[in-house]
Amino acid sequence: MISLGAADVVVGTHAIIQDTVEFKDLALVVADEQHRFGVGQRSKLAAKGNSPHMLIMSATPIPRTLALILYGDLDISIIDELPPGRKPVKTYAVGESMRKRIFAFLEKNVLAGGQAYVVCPLIEETEKSDLQNAQMLAQKLQEMFPDFCVGLMHGKMKPKLKEEVMNSFVNGEINILVSTTVIEVGVNVPNANTMVIENAERFGLSQLHQLRGRVGRGNEQAFCILFAHGNNEVTKKRMETMCISNDGFYISEQDLKLRGPGDFFGTRQHGLPEMKIANLFEDVNILEKSQKAAREIMDEDMRLSSNKYRGLKKRADKIIDDEIVMN
């Protein structure tokens, strides 16, 4: 159907990128959750058409500096406002001593008609870790709140069962949903107004921001509680960042500043180099000017074959390894 053009719109997963999938006349590509796709995959999908228009989207904000590097070949638009009627989520970082009060607060919100998420870093208990696990905490909460319905969802569950649990939560049949990070994206329950994240120090700031985004999707005030362990300065700064801001771009900038460009979103594995002169966090203006100059040069002489760019080509040949694929 796709190769014959019988389907006007094709919706799919990464499977669409396979070599065996052919399009008759691919004119537009829309990719959601762009950070889950590689540059090579994006290029491969675009190659299935004759220079199709491309719109790539992500609710995970990354620093403007990294966006200029990773998506420098694209025009970038930013939506940084909440939809009408929504309120910023109030966020608090607490220690173990506050657990009793936090669970009482959770109970109060559920009794008032709201619903809650409780997110854990692990699915089940392990001998090597003292981190909270979803299975044990779900059992504990059900015993603590016998009048509530406590649900459990994690990545090892079969898709059909996960769908059933999520539908029950959407329909209000489950009051408290204990989950791993599988609810990080694609979940919309406007009635859920409380998010409790266990071992918050184990998550990246952008991931915490994504999880927090599961609440506050209705008109009621929403709350996010971060149970954080450890008193080192980096942990304190990260939790403070979450508490003072709902701005994903500010949060991602702080994440970059604290973790460094090599570790942000695993970019070390994706070949993002440490800059020897510029600072990714401070020198965004220089980076923008450099990118503009590079585009002008490439538009004028893609292969740097003219005498005008002889020196630049010589320098580029010297510093760029033959194995690097330029996209």
N, C-alpha and C positions, 0 to 999 in steps of 0.2 A: 504493500500500500504506500509506504513512504517513498520508495524509489520511483513509483509510477505517478506520484503526486496526488493520489486519491485522498490523502490526509492533509488538510490545510494547516492544522496545528498539531505538533508532536510534543507530548509531555513525557519526560523520562528521566532516568538517572544517568550515571556515568556510562551506562551501556550504550547510549546514543553515540558516544565517541568511538566505539569499536570500528575497525576497518570495514567490517561487513555491512555496516549501516550506511546506505547511500540515499541522498536526497535528490529529487528532480530539479528543484530550484530553490535552494535555501537562501532566503533573503533577510531573515532576522533571527538572531540568537539571543535569548534571555537566560542568563545563568544566575540562580539564586545561591546564597551562601558561597560567594566567590572564593573566600579564603580556603575552602575545601578543594579547590581546583588548582592545578599547577599551570604555570605559564604555557608549558608544552601542550597540555590538554586543551587550553583555550585556543591555541593556534591550530591544533589538529581539528577542532570542531569548526573553526572559521574556514579551514581549507575545504570543507565539504560543500561550500557554496562559492559563488563568484563575488568575493569581497562583501559578505553580508554585513548588515548593521549589527552591532553588538551592544547589549545592555547587560552589565553585570552588577549584581546587588549583594550587599552584605549588611546585616544588622550589627556586625562586630566591627566597631570603629578601630582603625589603626592610626598611629600618629601621621600627621601630614607629611613629615619627612620620609617615612617609609612608604607612604602611598605614592609619593613622587618617584621613588625608586622602583617599587614593585609594579606600579600601574602607570609608569611614565608615558606610555604610548597611548593612553586613554584620557579623555576629558573627564574630570572628576566633579561630581555634584554632591553636596552634603545637605542632608535634612537633619537639622539639629533642634527642632522644636517638638514639643509634645502635642499629640492630637488635642483638639478642643475638649475641655471638660476634665482632662486628666490632671492629677496632682503629682508633684515629685514624690518619690518613695522616701519615707523617713528611715534612715539607716543607723543602726547602733552596733558597735562592737563591744562584746561583753566577755567576761571570763567565766570559769566554771562555777564560781560562787553565786552567779546570778541565775543559774539554771532553774531553780524553783520559781523565782519571780517571772522568768520568761515563759515557762510553761503555764503559769497562772494567767499571764497576759494572752497567750495563745488560746487558752480555754475561754477567756472572756470574749475574744473576737469571734470564735466559732459559735458561742452561745448567742451572739448578737446577729448571727446569720451569715457570717463570712466563712471562707474556707482557707486552708493553710497547706503550704508545702514545707516539708522538712527534708533537706538534702544532705546526703552522706557521701563521703569519698569512697567507701567500700560497699560491696554487695553483701558479703558475709564475713563472719569473724575469722581472723587468721591468728596463728600462734606468734607470728613475728611482728604484729602490729597492734597498737592500742587505739587505733583510729575508730571512730564510730562507724558501725556497719548498718546498712538499711534493714536487713532482716531482723536483727535483734532489737533495733530501736522501734520498729513498727510493732513488734510484740509488746515491748515495754509501754509504748504509748496507748495501745489498746487496753492494757491492764490498768493504766493510769486514768484513762477516760472511757469507761465501759459504755457510756451512753452515746459515744461518738462512733462513727464508722471510720476505721483507719485502713487505708489502702497501701499497697506496696507495688513499686514498679522499678525494674532495673533492666539492664541490657541483655541479660541472659534469658529473659523470658521470651517465649514465642511471640511473634508479631501479633497473632490473633488475640492472645491473652493481654498483651500490652494495650491493644486497641480497646478491649473490653474494660480494662481498668480505667483508661483515660476517659472513655465515654461515661463511665459511672461518676467520675470526678466532675466532668463537664455538666452532667445532669443533676449534680448536687447530692448524689447518693453517698458519696465518700466525703467526709468532712476534712480529714487530714490525709494528705498523700505523702508517704515517705518514699523517697526516690534517690537514685544516683543522678548523674548529670544528663541522663537521657531526656530530661525535660528542659534542657538548655535552650533549644530552639523549636519553633513550630508548634508551641503550645499556647492556646489562647483561652483562658477561663476568667472572664471579667469579674466573677464573684470572689475569686481568690485574692485576699488582701493581706496575707501574712506569709512571709518567707523566713524560715529558719535554716541557716547553713552551718552545719557542723564542721569542725576543723577547717575553718575558713582560710587559715594560713597556708593550707595545702593547695589552694586554687590560685590561678593567676588573676590579676585585677580585671582584665577584660572578660574572663570567664565568670567572675563574681558579678560583674555588671550585666552580663547576659542572663545569668540566673535571676538576678534581681528584677530583670525586665519581665519575668513571668507574672509578677504581681503589679498592681497599680494600673491595670488595663480597663478598669471600670471607673466610676465617678467617686467611689469611696476612698478615703485616705488609706494608703497601704504602708506596710512596715516590713523592713528587712532586718533580721537579727543575725549578726555574725558571731558565732562562738569561736574565738581565736585563742590558741594556746601558744605560749612563748612570748618572752618580753624583750627580744632583741630589737634594735632600732629599725631594721628594715621592716619587720612585721608590724611594728607600731605605725610606721609611716604609711604602709600599705592600707591598714585598716582605717587610719585617719583619712586617707584619700577617699575611700569609699563612703565614709560618714559625712564628709563635707561637700561632696559633689555628686550630682546625677548626670553630669556631662560626660558622655562616653569618650569624647575626644580628649578632654582634660585628663581623664583617668588613664587612657592609653598612653598619653605623653608621659605621665608620671611612671607608668609601668616601664616604658622605654628608658626613662632616666634611672630607675632603680635597678633594672635587670641588665641594661646594656643591649646594643643592637644584635649581638650574636646569639642571644638567648630568647629574644622576643619572638613569640609564635614559632619557635624552633627554626628561626631563620638561619642559624648556623648550618643546619642541614640542607638549607636551600641555596647556599652559596652567597649569602649576603656578606660582603666583606667589611671588615673593620676599616674605617677611613683613617689614614695616617695623618691627615692635615685637618680636615673639617670635622666638626662635631655634629652628629645627626640631630641632637636635641637643640643646639644653639644656632646652627648655621643654616636654617631652612631658607632664608632669603638668598644666600649665596647658591644654594642648591637649585633654587628655582631659576636664577639667572643662568647658571651653568646648563640646566636642562633646555632653556630657551635657546641658548647659543648653539647647543648640540643639534637641536631640531633644525635651526636655520642652516647649519653646515650640511646636515644630511639631505635637506631639501635641495641644496645647491649642488652637492657633489657626493652622492651616496657612497662611492668607493674611494673617495679621497685621492682621485687619480690626477688631479691638476697640480701644476707647480705650486699653486697657492697653498695647498695643504700637504705638500711633500714632507715638511717637518713633522706635522701632526700625524701623518700616516706612519712615518718611521718610528715615532714614539709609541703609537698605538700597537704596532707590530711587535715592539719590544716588550711591552707590559702585558699584552693579552695572550694568554696561552692558546695554542692551536686547538686544544680540546674544548674551549669554551664556545658554546653555541650562542651566537648573537641573534636575539629575537626582535 
